[in-house]
Amino acid sequence: MTATLRERPDGTNAPALTPTLGVSARRWLFWILAGAGAILVSVAAALLAGGSTAGGTPLAADNAGEAGGRALVEVLRDRGVSVTLADTLGQARRATRSAADPTVFFSDAAGYLDAAGLAEMAALAPRTVLTDPHFAALQALAPGVGFGGVSGADSLPAECDLTAAVKAGELSPGGTTLTLIGQDGPGRATLTGCFPSDGDRYSLIERTVGDHALTLLADGSKLSNGSIGTFGNAALALNLLGQGDTVVWYLPTLADVAETGPPSLGELTPGWVTPTLVLGALTALAAFVWRGRRFGPLVAENLPVTVRARETMEGRARLYARGDARLHAIDALRMGALQRLATRLGLPRTAGADEIVLAVAAITGRPTDQVGTVLIGAIPASDRELVRLSDQIEDLERRAIRQATPPSHGRMSP
């Protein structure tokens, strides 16, 4: 503190106290921390926004970045193949109609096309190369193909008689794979798996029906600018896409999404709202920590007894039985079964119950309403019905897992 003089009522001088620099700094500490937090949030938001677009659109024909496909497009054009770019299904349709012998290159990792659009796309040309297929695409175009996980093989030789794969010889290791899970279509399709990993997972599967060929490349990054020059990636791409005189390079956009109504509140919200809310939350948290009442030190307290997990389970079961809570008990069984089925069938963690029911019905061949009754709808009215329904859930899960187990051969002709 520094002392100054002030005048008393009786006319004499008395010392007055003026805040020091340390006191002033403590008073402004909150605003200093709030400003620093705002700067950190702004920098993080800028980095996130920049990182999401730094690589450009994957496999885009005009993208010269690591994830783009410009290198492959330029090589195709140098070999005399005409490459036509299409951003919508209508553009792709017109481009294939005007070409004598077209090949369609297609990638829709964002899932813009619905089942009808996917079916129309696959019928545009006699040859279609689909990279990074998602679950809806496999269900619509190749129901006999499923996801095989990430390849752990050190090398990926062709090991099939597909001409493009034989000329490629070997692909760069790693990446996602596909697997053969059962019957495909009405029994007239032929599936050929190439570049196997662990014997039953493939980096490429070709599905042929008559004179139409659909080639499924599990990992489209092998055709990107950063990977096209390694191993036999370039040879595979050129032999797949260079069979005709024209390649229609079709990457769907938002223009292919059907209009379902007015934009949502999230779509109308400006981009600066989220960083502002985050900043407000951080400021409130800092204020709570700064001004909030502090608790005393933590005190460790030993529990008087240790309850075994089995005893807890049995106690909960007795409570369910005493309270006649059959629905609660069967719901617990269903939740566990749905989670295990979703994981085994390769569905995303965000998949809903209806999507899991459709996938289980498709793989087991049972009616959808029957599967939905077992996994969702049925309500047991007695203990006997509860036991019967639990047996049905166990049987359905066992059948689905058995059907989802991939075969051990590389070529299947249903």
C-alpha distance (Angstrom), angle and dihedral (degrees) to the residues before:
residue distance angle dihedral
M1 . . .
T2 3.78 . .
A3 3.81 121.2 .
T4 3.79 124.6 -131.4
L5 3.82 129.8 172.8
R6 3.78 127.5 -105.5
E7 3.78 129.6 179.4
R8 3.83 120.4 -107.2
P9 3.80 122.6 -144.3
D10 3.81 89.7 -104.4
G11 3.80 91.1 57.2
T12 3.82 97.9 -103.9
N13 3.81 124.1 120.5
A14 3.81 123.3 -110.9
P15 3.82 129.6 -173.1
A16 3.85 116.7 -99.2
L17 3.82 123.7 -155.4
T18 3.85 120.7 -126.9
P19 3.90 119.9 -166.5
T20 3.79 114.5 -106.1
L21 3.81 125.9 -132.3
G22 3.82 91.6 -97.7
V23 3.80 93.1 54.3
S24 3.81 91.3 48.5
A25 3.81 90.8 48.8
R26 3.81 91.5 53.1
R27 3.80 90.4 50.5
W28 3.82 91.0 52.6
L29 3.82 95.2 41.5
F30 3.81 93.8 100.5
W31 3.80 93.9 53.0
I32 3.80 91.3 46.0
L33 3.82 90.6 53.3
A34 3.81 91.5 45.2
G35 3.81 91.1 52.2
A36 3.80 91.8 48.7
G37 3.81 90.0 49.5
A38 3.79 91.2 51.0
I39 3.80 91.1 52.1
L40 3.81 91.8 49.3
V41 3.81 92.5 49.4
S42 3.81 91.4 48.9
V43 3.80 92.1 50.1
A44 3.83 92.0 47.7
A45 3.81 91.9 48.9
A46 3.80 91.1 49.7
L47 3.81 91.7 49.7
L48 3.80 92.5 48.6
A49 3.79 92.8 47.6
G50 3.78 92.1 47.3
G51 3.80 94.8 45.1
S52 3.79 93.1 53.3
T53 3.82 93.0 60.6
A54 3.81 102.9 27.8
G55 3.80 93.7 98.4
G56 3.80 95.2 44.1
T57 3.80 124.1 -142.4
P58 3.82 110.1 -24.9
L59 3.82 113.6 -109.7
A60 3.82 91.9 -0.9
A61 3.81 110.1 159.5
D62 3.82 92.5 -131.5
N63 3.83 95.8 43.4
A64 3.81 111.9 106.1
G65 3.82 93.3 -178.5
E66 3.80 126.1 106.2
A67 3.82 92.6 -89.1
G68 3.82 96.1 43.5
G69 3.80 130.1 98.7
R70 3.81 101.4 -138.6
A71 3.81 94.1 113.1
L72 3.81 92.9 57.5
V73 3.82 91.9 45.4
E74 3.81 92.6 51.8
V75 3.82 92.5 49.0
L76 3.81 90.8 50.1
R77 3.80 90.7 51.8
D78 3.81 91.0 48.2
R79 3.82 88.1 55.2
G80 3.82 90.5 55.3
V81 3.80 98.0 -100.2
S82 3.79 114.7 136.8
V83 3.82 112.0 -132.0
T84 3.82 116.2 -158.0
L85 3.80 118.7 -169.8
A86 3.81 119.9 -140.1
D87 3.80 127.9 -175.0
T88 3.82 97.8 178.7
L89 3.78 136.6 38.7
G90 3.81 89.9 -113.4
Q91 3.80 91.8 56.4
A92 3.80 90.8 47.9
R93 3.81 90.3 49.8
R94 3.81 93.4 52.3
A95 3.81 92.3 44.9
T96 3.82 94.1 53.3
R97 3.81 92.6 46.1
S98 3.80 91.5 54.7
A99 3.84 93.8 48.7
A100 3.80 124.6 84.4
D101 3.81 98.4 -145.8
P102 3.83 109.8 7.3
T103 3.79 132.3 -178.1
V104 3.82 119.6 -160.5
F105 3.80 119.7 -141.9
F106 3.81 108.6 -163.7
S107 3.80 135.8 179.5
D108 3.81 124.1 168.7
A109 3.79 106.5 166.2
A110 3.84 90.1 154.2
G111 3.84 91.9 57.0
Y112 3.81 98.3 -126.3
L113 3.84 94.8 153.0
D114 3.80 122.8 72.4
A115 3.80 125.1 -144.2
A116 3.81 93.4 -83.7
G117 3.80 92.0 49.4
L118 3.81 91.7 48.5
A119 3.80 91.6 51.1
E120 3.82 91.6 49.7
M121 3.81 91.3 47.4
A122 3.81 92.5 52.3
A123 3.82 90.7 52.5
L124 3.82 96.7 51.2
A125 3.81 96.9 89.0
P126 3.82 138.5 15.1
R127 3.82 89.2 -112.5
T128 3.80 126.5 42.4
V129 3.81 126.4 178.1
L130 3.81 112.6 -161.0
T131 3.82 119.7 -171.6
D132 3.80 128.4 -166.5
P133 3.84 94.7 9.1
H134 3.80 114.8 -161.0
F135 3.81 127.6 -149.5
A136 3.82 95.7 -90.4
A137 3.82 91.1 50.3
L138 3.80 92.4 51.3
Q139 3.80 92.0 47.1
A140 3.82 91.9 50.3
L141 3.81 100.6 39.3
A142 3.83 108.4 21.4
P143 3.82 113.1 16.6
G144 3.79 90.3 171.5
V145 3.81 92.0 63.8
G146 3.81 125.7 78.3
F147 3.79 138.9 173.0
G148 3.80 118.0 -75.8
G149 3.80 102.2 -171.8
V150 3.80 127.2 -125.9
S151 3.80 119.1 -26.2
G152 3.78 115.8 -115.6
A153 3.81 96.5 -176.0
D154 3.80 119.8 121.4
S155 3.81 91.8 -142.5
L156 3.82 134.8 22.5
P157 3.85 110.7 -152.7
A158 3.81 117.6 179.8
E159 3.85 99.5 -115.6
C160 3.83 92.3 177.0
D161 3.79 138.1 86.4
L162 3.81 96.6 -116.5
T163 3.83 105.9 128.9
A164 3.81 96.9 -136.9
A165 3.80 91.6 47.5
V166 3.81 93.3 47.9
K167 3.81 91.0 51.9
A168 3.81 90.7 47.9
G169 3.79 91.5 53.2
E170 3.80 97.9 -171.4
L171 3.81 136.5 11.1
S172 3.77 127.6 -143.5
P173 3.84 108.4 -86.0
G174 3.78 124.5 -108.4
G175 3.78 130.9 34.4
T176 3.79 132.3 106.1
T177 3.79 124.0 -48.1
L178 3.80 141.5 -154.8
T179 3.79 130.7 -137.9
L180 3.80 138.3 -159.0
I181 3.80 110.2 -111.9
G182 3.81 105.3 174.7
Q183 3.77 144.9 -66.8
D184 3.79 116.7 8.4
G185 3.78 119.6 -150.0
P186 3.80 124.1 -44.4
G187 3.80 94.7 -27.4
R188 3.81 101.9 -85.4
A189 3.82 101.2 93.5
T190 3.80 125.4 99.0
L191 3.82 120.2 -149.1
T192 3.81 121.4 -159.0
G193 3.80 120.7 -172.7
C194 3.81 121.4 -155.5
F195 3.82 135.8 -177.5
P196 3.83 95.2 25.7
S197 3.81 126.7 -156.1
D198 3.82 117.7 -157.9
G199 3.79 89.6 -9.0
D200 3.81 100.9 -78.0
R201 3.80 105.5 51.0
Y202 3.80 121.8 77.0
S203 3.79 136.3 -164.9
L204 3.82 90.1 -150.8
I205 3.80 132.7 28.7
E206 3.79 124.0 -179.0
R207 3.80 120.1 -156.4
T208 3.81 115.8 -162.3
V209 3.79 127.3 -171.4
G210 3.79 112.8 176.4
D211 3.81 107.3 -51.4
H212 3.82 94.3 -18.3
A213 3.82 119.0 97.1
L214 3.79 125.1 -168.7
T215 3.81 113.6 -168.9
L216 3.81 115.8 -161.7
L217 3.81 114.1 -159.4
A218 3.81 107.3 -169.7
D219 3.81 97.0 -156.8
G220 3.80 114.6 38.1
S221 3.81 92.1 -174.9
K222 3.82 88.1 81.4
L223 3.82 86.9 73.4
S224 3.81 94.8 48.2
N225 3.80 124.3 111.1
G226 3.79 90.9 -103.7
S227 3.84 95.7 53.5
I228 3.82 107.5 24.3
G229 3.81 92.5 90.9
T230 3.82 96.1 54.3
F231 3.82 126.5 93.2
G232 3.82 111.9 -32.0
N233 3.81 96.9 -34.4
A234 3.81 93.8 113.5
A235 3.82 93.4 46.5
L236 3.80 90.9 51.2
A237 3.81 93.1 49.0
L238 3.81 95.3 45.9
N239 3.80 93.6 48.0
L240 3.81 92.7 46.6
L241 3.79 96.5 45.9
G242 3.80 100.2 29.8
Q243 3.81 98.0 62.7
G244 3.81 93.0 98.7
D245 3.79 137.2 35.5
T246 3.83 96.4 -103.5
V247 3.81 136.2 41.7
V248 3.81 117.0 -161.7
W249 3.81 104.1 -152.7
Y250 3.79 102.0 -155.1
L251 3.82 121.8 -177.4
P252 3.84 109.9 167.2
T253 3.79 120.5 -131.6
L254 3.80 136.9 -169.1
A255 3.80 87.8 -79.3
D256 3.84 87.4 74.8
V257 3.80 92.9 57.7
A258 3.79 112.8 101.0
E259 3.79 114.8 -119.4
T260 3.80 108.4 -112.6
G261 3.81 101.5 172.7
P262 3.79 143.6 -56.8
P263 3.82 118.9 -25.1
S264 3.77 117.1 -84.4
L265 3.79 125.8 -113.3
G266 3.80 90.0 -103.0
E267 3.81 91.8 54.8
L268 3.81 91.1 50.3
T269 3.80 94.5 47.5
P270 3.84 113.6 102.6
G271 3.78 117.6 -117.9
W272 3.81 94.5 -115.1
V273 3.81 93.6 62.8
T274 3.82 95.7 78.7
P275 3.85 95.9 51.6
T276 3.80 88.9 46.6
L277 3.80 92.1 52.8
V278 3.80 90.8 47.4
L279 3.79 90.3 50.0
G280 3.81 90.7 49.3
A281 3.80 91.2 50.1
L282 3.80 92.0 49.4
T283 3.80 90.9 47.8
A284 3.80 91.5 50.5
L285 3.80 90.5 48.0
A286 3.80 91.1 50.4
A287 3.81 89.9 49.8
F288 3.80 91.3 50.0
V289 3.79 91.6 51.0
W290 3.78 92.5 45.1
R291 3.78 100.2 43.1
G292 3.80 101.3 21.2
R293 3.74 123.4 110.2
R294 3.76 111.2 -97.3
F295 3.76 122.9 -129.6
G296 3.77 123.3 -134.3
P297 3.80 124.4 -108.0
L298 3.80 118.4 -60.5
V299 3.80 116.0 -98.6
A300 3.79 119.2 -149.9
E301 3.79 113.8 -136.8
N302 3.77 122.0 -173.2
L303 3.79 117.1 -136.8
P304 3.80 113.5 -114.7
V305 3.81 93.7 -131.5
T306 3.81 140.4 15.0
V307 3.80 115.4 -126.8
R308 3.80 115.8 -152.0
A309 3.80 118.8 -132.0
R310 3.82 91.9 -123.0
E311 3.81 91.4 53.8
T312 3.81 89.9 50.2
M313 3.79 90.7 51.0
E314 3.80 93.3 48.2
G315 3.79 91.7 46.4
R316 3.79 91.5 52.0
A317 3.78 90.6 48.4
R318 3.82 90.7 52.7
L319 3.81 90.1 50.0
Y320 3.80 90.3 52.2
A321 3.78 91.1 48.9
R322 3.82 93.3 46.1
G323 3.79 92.6 47.6
D324 3.83 92.9 45.3
A325 3.85 87.7 -124.3
R326 3.79 97.6 158.9
L327 3.80 93.6 145.5
H328 3.81 91.6 53.6
A329 3.80 90.8 49.8
I330 3.81 95.2 48.5
D331 3.81 90.5 45.6
A332 3.81 89.5 56.9
L333 3.82 89.7 52.5
R334 3.80 91.7 46.9
M335 3.79 94.1 50.1
G336 3.79 91.5 53.7
A337 3.82 92.2 46.3
L338 3.84 93.0 48.8
Q339 3.80 91.8 50.7
R340 3.80 93.0 49.5
L341 3.83 92.9 45.5
A342 3.80 92.4 49.6
T343 3.81 91.0 51.6
R344 3.82 94.3 46.6
L345 3.83 94.5 46.3
G346 3.80 92.5 50.7
L347 3.80 96.1 -114.1
P348 3.81 119.9 154.5
R349 3.79 119.8 -99.5
T350 3.81 88.9 -111.8
A351 3.82 93.6 58.3
G352 3.81 113.7 128.7
A353 3.79 127.4 -133.4
D354 3.82 92.7 -101.9
E355 3.80 91.6 54.1
I356 3.80 91.0 49.6
V357 3.81 90.4 49.3
L358 3.83 90.8 52.4
A359 3.80 91.5 49.0
V360 3.83 93.0 48.3
A361 3.80 91.6 47.3
A362 3.79 91.0 49.8
I363 3.80 95.2 49.7
T364 3.83 97.0 42.0
G365 3.81 96.7 39.7
R366 3.80 93.0 -128.8
P367 3.82 122.9 135.0
T368 3.76 114.1 -88.1
D369 3.80 94.3 -127.0
Q370 3.83 90.7 52.9
V371 3.81 92.2 51.1
G372 3.81 90.6 45.4
T373 3.82 90.9 51.5
V374 3.81 91.5 53.7
L375 3.81 97.6 42.4
I376 3.82 100.3 34.6
G377 3.80 120.8 -1.8
A378 3.81 113.0 46.1
I379 3.83 117.0 96.0
P380 3.84 115.7 -160.9
A381 3.78 113.6 -131.6
S382 3.82 96.4 -171.1
D383 3.78 140.7 20.9
R384 3.79 90.2 -102.2
E385 3.81 91.1 55.2
L386 3.80 89.3 46.9
V387 3.81 91.2 55.3
R388 3.82 91.7 44.6
L389 3.81 92.3 49.9
S390 3.81 92.0 48.2
D391 3.83 88.9 52.4
Q392 3.82 89.7 51.1
I393 3.82 90.6 51.3
E394 3.80 90.9 50.3
D395 3.82 92.2 47.4
L396 3.82 92.9 48.0
E397 3.80 91.7 48.8
R398 3.79 91.9 48.5
R399 3.83 91.8 50.1
A400 3.81 92.9 47.8
I401 3.82 92.7 49.4
R402 3.82 90.9 47.8
Q403 3.82 91.1 51.4
A404 3.80 91.1 45.7
T405 3.80 91.7 55.7
P406 3.84 103.6 104.4
P407 3.80 120.5 -124.1
S408 3.78 120.3 -111.0
H409 3.84 98.3 -125.6
G410 3.78 128.1 88.1
R411 3.83 100.9 -143.0
M412 3.75 126.9 46.3
S413 3.78 127.5 -178.5
P414 3.81 108.0 -172.4
